[in-house]
């Protein structure tokens, strides 16, 4: 879980964001790829303090916050972001604040719920701040796949079996049409869409949001689900007024590209002696999970048939 922030540090965070006086030390709540979440109770309420694991830029944080506020105003439920008294999103490039929301522990939302909330997100129509970044638009390519480190990794046999299909997938990727790009969440999944304790679902972890094609984001979400859940999610998305359709292999371009970059990222992290034991262990688990059911041309065909 990492070292707990000191009381002095949390008092400084509370002062900067105008949260009131802390009632006790922060309590560890969760860990993602981008940061750790600590619950901080103060005499002004309960808050989610996000400790970023890598420094962030204020301009990017302001952009994702603008999308969050627009989505919240449009009816999407999310933990409302909190800014400092000076109007900044970040403190020292590594802290950011949200209101605290209680979740139902252990419950996983349904495919239909994922589809419906994605339709809500896409109906916001928030303008894109620029082109789609390479992480979501440029494939790894044969050279990148062949250079992927595997020696010493327990996943090496699975990667070797999957490699021909992964290389073939890259041929399906097409460049995104700039005219169809809006701001998207870009990380909608059952980890980031959760059931709230007081009912309904809530969307978490907005720091990855940015320019994307809604159809491609939808296809990426469907690719993470079973065929039955993907079909249910797609039906719910369309019934809820979603603006996108998924109808051809090229619609999975974003899913293909991100799968490649994630496998690269986790393989390098899992084998790096410079990473913490926690990071290496997380990366090994992610590699095993992803290679246990990789996105392949055959799976894309099956998904399109199921839809």
FINU-986842 format. One record per residue: residue in three letters; x, y, z of N, C-alpha, C in turn. Coordinates in steps of 0.001 Angstrom, whole numbers, plus 524288, in hexadecimal, padded with zeros to 5 digits. Layout:
REM FINU-986842
AlaXYZXYZXYZ/...
REM end
This chain:
REM FINU-986842
Unk8032B7FB4C8000080000800008000080350804EC80000/Unk80862804688010980BBB808F68012A80BA280B9380685/Unk80F3280F368076080F96811E180C6880B1A815BD80D15/Unk808B0815B0811AD8045881937812A88065A81ED381331/Unk803C18228D810AA8055F828038112C80529829C5816DC/Unk808BD82D2481851808FD82EFE81DB3804628329081EFD/Unk8035183309824067FF2983688825B18003C83C2582421/Unk8053283DBB824728069684310822F6805738440981D33/Unk806C184035819F4805C5840BD8145E7FFEB841078134E/Unk7FCDA83DBE815DF7F73583DD6814F77F4B9842E3816ED/Unk7F6DA8451D81B0D7F4DB84A3081CC97F5F484E67818B6/Unk7FA8F84E02816387FBDB851C4812197F83C8511580D6B/Unk7F70D84C3580BFD7F36B84B2E807B77EE0084D4C80916/Unk7EC4E84C4980DE87E72384E1980F947E6CC8540680F71/Unk7EAE7856AA8110D7EAE285C64810E97EA9D85E5F80B4E/Unk7EDC385BFF807DC7EDFA85DD7802757E8B385D527FFBF/Unk7E5D985920800E67E0DA8582F7FE517DC2885A1180181/Unk7DD3485C59806027D8EE85E578092C7D55485A2780B39/Unk7D793855C880D0C7D4758514980EA27D2E0851718145D/Unk7D540854D08176B7D45F854C281D027D8DB8520581FC5/Unk7D84585132824E07DC6184ECD828057DBE1848DC827FE/Unk7E02884607826AA7DFE684046826C57DE6A83E3582C22/Unk7DB2483A1682C2A7D965837A8831037DCCC8331183294/Unk7E06B8319B82F277E3DD82D3A830307E75682C5482B7E/Unk7EAA18284182BA07EE1382734827377EB008254782279/Unk7ED2E825E381DC67EA88823DE8191F7EA5D81DE981937/Unk7E64D81BBF816D57E59281612816A57E61F8144281102/Unk7E9768105B8102A7EA3A80E4780ADF7E52780BFD808CE/Unk7E3CC80D5A803E67DEDD80B83801A97DF9A808277FCD6/Unk7E316809A67F9457E39A806C57F4547E8AD808557F1AA/Unk7EA1C805297EDCF7EECC806367EAB87ED93805217E502/Unk7EEFB808B87E1867EE97807EC7DBEB7F3EC808907D975/Unk7F4188089C7D4317F91B809417D1977FB3780EC57D24A/Unk7F7B98129C7D2C57F9688180B7D2EA7FA0A81A377D867/Unk7F7E6817857DC477F862819B57E17E7F5C0816827E5B7/Unk7F67A818467EA847F3F7815F57EF1D7EFC48199F7F112/Unk7EB92817567F3137E74C81A637F54E7E75E819C37FB37/Unk7E72781E407FDF17E6DE81E518039F7E1CE821098052D/Unk7DF2281EDB808FA7DA878218180B1F7DC438251A80F86/Unk7DAAA82A0680F1D7DBEE82DCF8132E7D6DC8300E8154F/Unk7D5E882F3481A4C7D1558316F81CEA7D2F28367681FAF/Unk7D00083A9A81EC17D10583F978214B7CBF58419C823BE/Unk7CC67845FC826837C7A38482D828B97C43784AB28248A/Unk7C61684A8881F987C2F184C8081B417C0A98483E817D2/Unk7C1BD84334819187BFA883EF4815F47C3AE83AB38150F/Unk7C29183735811537C612832E880FFC7C7D58339F80A59/Unk7CCD28326E809617CF34833B9804677D29C82F4280276/Unk7D30482ED67FD497D69882B257FAD37DB6782E367F920/Unk7DFC782D237FBAF7E4B682FB07FA5C7E7B582C067F6C0/Unk7E8B982DC97F1F87EB8482A7A7EE3D7F13F82C027EE27/Unk7F484828547EF827FA2E829057EF597FC27826EF7EA1C/Unk7FDC982A627E6AC7FF80828C37E17F804E68263E7E1D7/Unk80599821E07DF0E80A8881F047DF4580E9D8214E7DB98/Unk80CF2824AE7D80C810918278B7D4A880E9282D1F7D454/Unk8120D830F07D44E810528366D7D42A80CF0837827CF65/Unk808F783AC97D01A8056683C277CBDF805C6841FF7CACA/Unk803C5843847C63B803BC848FB7C4AA7FE6B84B647C5D5/Unk7FE79850357C7BF7F9A2852E37C9107F61C853807C44E/Unk7F860854807BFB47F5278554F7BB077F1F9850777B9BF/Unk7F46684BE47BA287F1928470F7B9287ED708460A7BD3B/Unk7EEB58472C7C22C7EAEB846647C6617E63B84A017C5BF/Unk7E73584EC87C40D7E2D78526D7C32F7DF5D850847BEB2/Unk7E1CD84E487BAAB7DEBF84C557B6367DB42847CB7B7DC/Unk7DD63844077BAD67DA0E83F9B7BC5B7D5F3841527C057/Unk7D730845327C3917D3558472E7C73E7CED4849E17C467/Unk7D00B84CAE7C0357CBE884F417BD2C7C82184B347BAFE/Unk7CA2A846C27B9337C6C6842A07B7387C395840387BBA1/Unk7C60583F7C7C01E7C32A83D537C48F7BE9B840D67C613/Unk7BF98845DE7C64E7BB71849807C7D07B717849917C3C1/Unk7B88E849597BEBF7B491849357BAA37B15A8443C7BAFF/Unk7B3F583FC37BC007B12183AD17BC857AD9283AE97C148/Unk7AF7F83D0A7C5A47AC4083D697CA4E7A777840CB7C969/Unk7A83D845327C6AF7A3D18489F7C58879FDE845FC7C1F0/Unk7A1C2842307BEB579E4583F6F7BB1E79B8F83ACA7BDB0/Unk79CBB839C87C2A779A0E8359A7C57579D3C830C27C686/Unk7A22F8308E7C4B77A58982C177C5E77A74182C867CB96/Unk7A698828567CE8D7A825828907D4087ADF7827747D48C/Unk7B0AF82ACA7D76C7B64782A477D8337B7CB82D0C7DD38/Unk7BC4C82BB47DF797BE2482EB77E3F97BFBA834287E20B/Unk7BD45838337E40F7BE6983D6F7E21F7C3FE83F037E38A/Unk7C6ED840FF7DFB37CC41842C17E0DC7CC35847BC7E419/Unk7D041848647E73A7D0D184CEB7EAA27D5C284FD17E908/Unk7D585854FB7E8AE7DA178581F7E7627DBF985B1F7EC28/Unk7E0D085CEC7EBD67E31185FE97F0237E092865527F065/Unk7E1C5868237F4907DFCD86D757F51B7E1A7870E87F0A4/Unk7E62786F8A7EE4A7E840872857E9E77E5EF870C97E4B2/Unk7E28B86CD27E4CF7E01786AF07E0037E320866C67DD2C/Unk7E73B864A77DF8A7EA52860907DD117E80185B2E7DE33/Unk7E8B18578F7DA7E7E6FE8522A7DB4D7EB0C84F2F7DE77/Unk7F00584FFC7DD3D7F44284D127DFAC7F6EE8503F7E3EE/Unk7F90F84D6D7E7B47FC6784FBD7EBA9801C584D337EB21/Unk805AC8505E7EA0880B1384E7E7E96A80B9384A597E52F/Unk807EE84A3C7E17B8084A846947DD2A80727840F07DE86/Unk805C883FD37E3748052383A4D7E50680071839347E870/Unk7FD4E83D277E9997F89A83C4B7ECBF7F3EE83EAD7E9F3/Unk7EF8683BFE7EA2D7EAA283E3D7E8547E63283C247EBB1/Unk7E1D683EF57EBC37DDAA83DEA7EF817D87283CFD7ECDE/Unk7D56E8395F7EF3E7D0108384D7ED9B7CCAF837C07F27A/Unk7C7A9838A87F1C17C41B8375B7F6037C42D831757F6CF/Unk7C34082FC07FB9A7C32B82A287FCC77BDC8827EC7FB79/Unk7BDB78234D7F9067B8D28208F7F7EF7B96281AF37F9E1/Unk7B5A88191F7FCFA7B5BE813B67FED87B3D7810117FA8A/Unk7B6AD80BBF7F9D17B56B807DE7F5DA7B37A802DB7F865/Unk7B0D67FFA57F5507AF477FA7A7F7227B3ED7F6D27F65A/Unk7B6457F4DA7FA897BAF17F19C7F9EB7B9BE7EC687F74F/Unk7BD317EAE17F3BA7BCE07E5B27F1687B9067E5067ECFE/Unk7B5A37E8DA7EC037B1CA7E8487E7D37B3FD7EA3B7E2A6/Unk7B2E97E74E7DE767B4A97E8BB7D9387AFE97EA5B7D608/Unk7B0497EECE7D3787ABDC7F0A77D05E7AB0B7ED017CBB5/Unk7A6617ED127C9917A50E7E9BC7C5277A6D07EC3E7C009/Unk7A6EA7E9087BBF57A8137EB1E7B6C67A41E7EF337B52E/Unk79F307EE4E7B67179B247F2197B50D79C147F74F7B7C4/Unk79DC17F7327BCB679EE77FC0D7BF7A7A38A7FEE77BD08/Unk7A77F7FBF47BB6E7ABF27FE667B8C27AA32801087B3B8/Unk7A6F37FE587B0B87A5158008A7ABD47A1F48057C7AC9C/Unk79E7B8057B7B07979B2380A087B16779E4880EBC7B328/Unk7A21380DFA7B6A97A51C812707B87F7A8C1814757B43F/Unk7AA86810FC7B0CD7ADC7812BF7AC687AA9E8162A7A8BB/Unk7A5AC814C77A7E57A23F8181B7A4B87A1BC81D887A728/Unk7A13181DBE7AC527A0E7822D77AEF47A5E0825F97AE07/Unk7AA58823697AE7B7AF55826137ADAE7AFC8828307A821/Unk7AE31825147A4547AEBA826AF79EE47AAEA82AFC79D6D/Unk7A68082B387A00C7A2C482F6079EDA7A49D834BB7A0CA/Unk7A887834D97A42C7AA8D839DD7A6127ACAF83D137A188/Unk7AF6883A7679DD97B16883D2A7993A7B55F8416479A77/Unk7B8A68407B79E527BC938446779FD77C0BC844D079B97/Unk7C21084988799C87C5D584A197957B7CB29847C5796D9/Unk7CDB884596792F57D2F684376793B67D6E8847E679410/Unk7DAEF847297974C7DEEF84B25798097E35584ACA7940E/Unk7E329846D8790A57E7458461178CCF7E69E840D478A30/Unk7EAB783ED3787937EA56839C0785067EA9283543788EE/Unk7E920830A57872D7E97E82BEF78A6E7EF4682AC478B6A/Unk7F0A5829B6790457F623828C7791917F7E38237678F7C/Unk7FD07822BC78E9E7FEFA81DCD78C6E7FD79818F978F8F/Unk7FCF581974794C87FB7D814EE798047F66D8127479621/Unk7F2E7815A0793E87EDDC813B6792137ED698138278C24/Unk7F16F815007894C7F0D5815617839F7F51F812C378066/Unk7F9BB811D2782B57FE1980FB877FAA7FF8480A4578199/Unk7FF338065077E2B80045800F077FDF806008000678129/Unk806F37FBD17840480C467FA637858C80F937F925780BF/Unk80D5E7F63C77D00810397F4CB778498139B7EFF877915/Unk814E67ED70774B9817E77E8917750C81CFC7E94C7780A/Unk81FD07ED90776EA824C37EE6A77994824197EEDD77F72/Unk81FFB7F1A07812081EFA7F22E786AF81D977ED0B7893E/Unk81A6E7E9E37867E818F77E4D9788B281DB17E14878935/Unk820FE7E14078540825847DDC178564829857DF7678971/Unk8295F7E47E78AF582D0B7E67178EE582AD97E62579460/Unk8260E7E440794EC823907E42079A0B8269C7E08179DAF/Unk828477E2767A24182B4D7DF227A5CB827F27DAD17A820/Unk82A077D6217A832827287D1B87AA7182AAB7CE207AD9D/Unk82FD77CE407ACAA8336B7CAC07AF67832DB7CB6A7B549/Unk831E37C7247B7E28313E7C7537BD8782BAB7C8197BF44/Unk8282A7C9197BBA2822B87C9DC7BCFE81FA87C4D27BC86/Unk81C6B7C3AB7C069819557BED97C043815767BEDB7BBBD/Unk8145B7C3857B9988109F7C3F67B54C813137C3067AFEB/Unk8182F7C20F7AFB981AE27C19F7AAB2818577BD9F7A707/Unk816F47B8DE7A8D4814757B5247A54180F407B7227A31D/Unk80C1C7B9997A67C807187BBAE7A4B0807DF7C00D7A0C1/Unk80BD57C34F7A1A280CF37C78779DF780EB67C552798B5/Unk811E37C15B798D7813B97BF01793F180F297BCC1790D6/Unk80B717BA4479382806E57B822790D08037F7BC7B78E89/Unk803157C0C7791587FF967C4FD78FAD801FD7C88F78B98/Unk807207C87E78B05809D97CC5F787D6807E87CCAE78235/Unk807287C85177F67805387C8D577A05800097CBB0779A5/Unk7FC777CA9077D3D7F7697CD3577D337F7DC7D2F077E94/Unk7FB6F7D43C782347FC307D9AD783B27FE627DCDF77F29/Unk802007DA9477C53804367DD3D777BA800077DDEB7738C/Unk7FCDB7D9EA772C07F8B17DA3B76ECE7F4A57DE5C77038/Unk7F39F7DF0B7754B7EFCE7E2ED777017F14C7E8667753C/Unk7F6577E9A47756B7F80B7EEF0774207F66E7F08A76E9C/Unk7F5C87ECB676B237F4407EDF4765C47EEA07EFF476571/Unk7EB857EF187698C7E6187F0E67698F7E5947F69B76B35/Unk7E9B57F8D776D727E97C7FE1C76F9B7E97A8022B76B3F/Unk7E5F5805F376BB07E5C480A59768027E63D80F6776B23/Unk7E810813A6768B77E87E8189D76B927E31B81AB276CF9/Unk7E29781D4A771767DD8181F7B772FB7DC188242976F9A/Unk7D7268246E76E1C7D52D828E676B2A7D4A582D8576EE4/Unk7D78C831CD76E077D74B8363E771B47D1CA838607726F/Unk7CE83837EC76E6E7C94183A0C76ED27C5B28370D7727A/Unk7C73C83258773F57C3EE82F1D777607C61882EC277CEB/Unk7CA0A831EA77E277CCB18319F783387CA458357A78718/Unk7C8FF8339778BBD7C74E836EA790107CA848355A794DD/Unk7C966837CE799457CBEE8361879E1D7C9168314D7A02C/Unk7CC1A82D317A1587C9F6828597A37A7CCB0827077A89F/Unk7CA41823C57ABAF7CC8A822127B0A47D16C81ED27AFB3/Unk7D13981B4D7ABE27D5A38180F7AA147D73B813BB7ADD1/Unk7D47E813147B22F7D5D980EDA7B5CE7D0F780CB67B880/Unk7CCBD80C317B57E7C7E480A147B7A07C858804257B7F2/Unk7C7C3802017BCAA7C7F17FC5F7BD777C5837FB2F7C2CF/Unk7C5637F6387C4337C2BF7F4C87C91D7C5D97F6667CDE6/Unk7CABB7F8117CD477CDB07FA217D1B27CC6D7FFE47D2A0/Unk7CB1B802A57CE767CA4C808487CED97C494809F07CE9F/Unk7C10D8064E7CDA77BB748074F7CE267B987803C17D28D/Unk7B7E38062B7D6C87B6A18032C7DB817B12B8047D7DD60/Unk7AF09801047E09C7A9E6801FF7E2D07AA7B8052B7E7D1/Unk7A7AD809867E8187A7ED80CEA7ECAF7A49D80AA87F114/Unk7A63D80BA27F5F17A384809807FA7379DEC80B877FAD5/Unk79CF78103A7F8DF797AE812657F92B79493811907F426/Unk7967B80E097F0D7793A480CA27EC1C795FD80ECE7E725/Unk7951580C097E2CC7971080DCF7DDC379CD680CA27DD13/Unk79EE880E277D89D7A46E80D4C7D7887A739812877D73E/Unk7AC52812517D8287AF888170A7D83E7B484816047D52D/Unk7B65A819EC7D2537BAF0819647CEF97BFA881BC07D1BC/Unk7C3DC818B57D2197C89D81A497D4D57CD2981AEC7D0FC/Unk7D18F81CC27D2FC7D69B81CDB7D03C7D64E81F787CADE/Unk7D620824937CAEE7D587827A37C62A7DAAC829B17C408/Unk7DF0F828847C6737E3F882AFD7C4D87E5DF829547BF75/Unk7E3D9824FF7BD637E567823437B8287E212825A37B3D8/Unk7DE1C828BC7B5397DA7F82A827B1327DD4382E187AD52/Unk7DB2482E437A88D7DD7A831767A47E7DAEB8306679F42/Unk7DD3B8326779B0C7DAE8831D2795E37DA9782C1B79425/Unk7D61082A99792257D54382550790167D03F8253578CE8/Unk7CFAB82131789C27CAC082053786F87C70E81D4D78A89/Unk7C24F81F2578B697BEAC81C3C78EBD7BDF18168E78D06/Unk7BD97815A0787F07BCD7810417861A7C16D80CCC787AF/Unk7C61180F01787867CAB380BF3788E77CAF180AF978EC4/Unk7C96B80EDF791E07C93E80DF57977F7C535809C2798CB/Unk7C0B480A067963B7BCA880619797267BEA6800AF795CC/Unk7C14180021791557C35C7FB0878FC87C7667F91D793B7/Unk7CA8D7FCAD795C47CE767FB27799AB7CBDB7F90E79E9A/Unk7C7A27FB7F7A02F7C4BC7F9B17A4C37C27A7F4427A3BF/Unk7C0267F38779F2A7BDC47EE7C79DE07C1DA7EA2B79D9F/Unk7C6937EB7879BD77CAAC7E78579B477CC607E5477A082/Unk7CB6B7E8157A4C17CCE37E62D7A9F87C8D77E27B7AC54/Unk7C4517E2027A9C97C0007DF067AC067BF677D9BF7A965/Unk7BC797D6377ABE47BAF67D1617A9527B7527D2AB7A4CA/Unk7B67E7CEFD7A14E7B3227D00D79CC87AD967D17179E79/Unk7AB897CEA77A2537A63C7CFCE7A4227A5EF7D5367A6A1/Unk7A9CA7D67C7A9ED7A9C57DB977AC7B7AAA87DFF97A886/Unk7ADE87DEF07A48A7AED07E2E37A0817A9C57E40479D8B/Unk7A6DF7DFF179C497A1E97E0B27997F79E0D7E3BD79CED/Unk79DDA7E27B7A1FA79A5C7E5497A58879C037EAF97A614/Unk7A1277EBEA7A6627A31E7F1407A6D77A1C97F46C7A1F7/Unk7A24C7F1FF79D717A1367F4D07989279B647F61A7981E/Unk7980E7F25A79988792657F36079967791057F7DE79D19/Unk793467F7C67A1D4792227FBDF7A5A279432801207A3CF/Unk798B0801197A16279AF7805F779F577975C8086179B43/Unk7958C8053D797A4792278074D7937F78CE080908795CD/Unk78AC78060679976785C38076779BDA7861C80C7379EFA/Unk78AD080D957A11A78B8C8124B7A43678D06817047A0E5/Unk78CC38167679BC378DCF81AED7985A7937C81BC57971B/Unk796AD817A87977779C2D818277960979CD4819CE79065/Unk7A0C081D0F78F5E7A15781F7778A367A48A81C2A7866B/Unk7A702817FD7884D7AAAA81503785117A87F80FAB7839E/Unk7AAA580D6E77F797A98C8080377DFC7AEB48052D77D28/Unk7AEA08001A77E047B3347FCC177D197B1A17F8D1778F2/Unk7B4367F9097746D7B25B7F5D5770117B6A27F34576CDB/Unk7BB917F49676DD17BFC87F26076A9B7C4B97F1C376DD5/Unk7C8617EE6D76C057CD2E7ED8876F097D03B7F27A77035/Unk7D03A7F64E76CA77D3297FB2276D907D12F7FE1D7724F/Unk7CC4C7FD2B773DE7CA407FFCC7788A7CD237FE1D77D79/Unk7D0037F9D177D377D2FD7F7EE781B37D8947FA00781A8/Unk7D9A77FDFA77E667DEF78001677E067E11D801BE78354/Unk7DDFE8048C7865B7DFC48067078B737E0E1801E678F2B/Unk7DD837FDFA78F127DE4B7F9657926B7E3507F68A790F6/Unk7E4487F61278BE57E8F97F35D78A0D7EDDD7F64B78BB4/Unk7EDDB7FB6078AC67F2717FE9378BED7F3957FEA6791C4/Unk7EF8B7FF75794F67F0867FFB879A927F24C7FA6D79CAD/Unk7F0137F62A79ABC7F1DE7F10579C7D7F7B87F07E79BA2/Unk7F98C7F2267970E7FF1B7F1C9795E38026E7F50879990/Unk800D67F9E079A70803F07FD4779DD2803CD7FB7C7A380/Unk7FF5C7F9567A52F7FF207F74B7AA7D802A57F28B7AB2F/Unk802A67EF087A75E806167EA797A7BB80BCE7EC297A7CD/Unk80D2D7F0057A49D812827F2277A4CC813C07F4487AA3D/Unk810307F77E7AC2E811037FA167B13C811A97F61C7B59D/Unk80E167F2497B5DB80E4D7EE877BA21812F97EAE57B9B1/Unk814697E96E7B4EF818F67E5FE7B44D81DE87E8AC7B637/Unk81E907ED9B7B4D28233B7F0747B6778232B7F1677BC61/Unk81EA07F2C87BE7881E447F3CA7C41781F3A7EEC77C732/Unk81D0C7EA6B7C56681D887E5847C84E823287E3B57C8B2/Unk826677E5157C4DF82BCD7E33A7C4B382FBE7E7567C662/Unk82DF17EBF07C7CD831917F0337C91D833577EFE47CEC7/Unk838717EFA77CFBA83A4B7EFA67D528839907F4E97D7D2/Unk838657F8F27D4CD837B57FE2A7D70D832287FEFB7D937/Unk82E927FB797D7E1829397FBF17D9C7828C07F9807DF39/Unk824D07FB497E21F823CC7F90E7E745821A27F3827E6BB/Unk822017F0837EAF981FCE7EB397EAEF819F37EB707E9BE/Unk817447EF5E7EBF5811A67EFE97EB0A8107F7F0C17E541/Unk813747F4307E2B98128C7F5437DD30813B47F0837D9D1/Unk817F87EDBC7DB05819427E9187D7F1815177E4E67D889/Unk8132B7E4287DD4480F207E0307DE2D80A197E1987DB51/Unk808877E6947DB83803DE7E8477D8AA804857E7597D2D8/Unk809187E88E7D0D380A0E7E7ED7CB3B809DD7E2307C9A0/Unk80C047DEC87CCD580BD37D92F7CB90806337D7417CB61/Unk803097D8FB7CF1E7FD8A7D7507CF247FABC7D9517CA47/Unk7FBB97DE337C8D67F92D7E06B7C4407FACB7DD8E7BF49/Unk7FFBF7DC4A7BECF8018D7D96E7BA307FEC47D42A7B9C4/Unk7FE847D15D7BE207FBFF7CC387BE0D7F6447CCA27BC98/Unk7F3957D08B7BEC07EE067D1427BD967ED307D29B7B7D9/Unk7F0347D6537B5DB7EF747D80C7B0747F0BD7D3C07AC8B/Unk7F4EA7D0D37AD7F7F6677CCAA7A9DE7F3067C7D57AA8A/Unk7F00C7C79A7AED77EC687C33F7AF857E7C17C3A47ABDC/Unk7E65E7C8817AA597E2287C94A7A6967E3527CE2E7A350/Unk7E7267CDBF79FD87E88D7D25B79CC37E46D7D38E798A2/Unk7E43E7D87B7971D7E1077D9EF7929F7E3B67D7EF78DB5/Unk7E0D87D51478A827E2F37D2C2785BD7DF357D3EA7813D/Unk7E0ED7D32177C5D7DD4B7D3C6777FC7D8777D05F77885/Unk7D9327CB8477A6E7D4BE7C7FB77B0C7D0FE7CA0677F37/Unk7D3137CC34783677CFA27CE427877F7CCAB7D30F7858E/Unk7CF2C7D6507826D7CC6D7DAD5780327C7ED7D8FC77CCC/Unk7C8D87D509779957C4A77D2EA776497C02F7D0E3779AF/Unk7C1857CE3677DF67BD727CC1C7816D7BA637D07E78408/Unk7BD097D4A6785997BA5F7D910787F97B6A67DBAD78412/Unk7B8607DC7B77F567B5097DEF477B637B03E7DB9D77A4D/Unk7B0ED7D67D77A447AC7E7D2F07797E7A8B87D34E77E1F/Unk7AADC7D38B782E87A7967D3D6787957A4847D8F0787C6/Unk7A6CB7DD31785CA7A4167E23D785DA79FA07E2577820D/
REM end
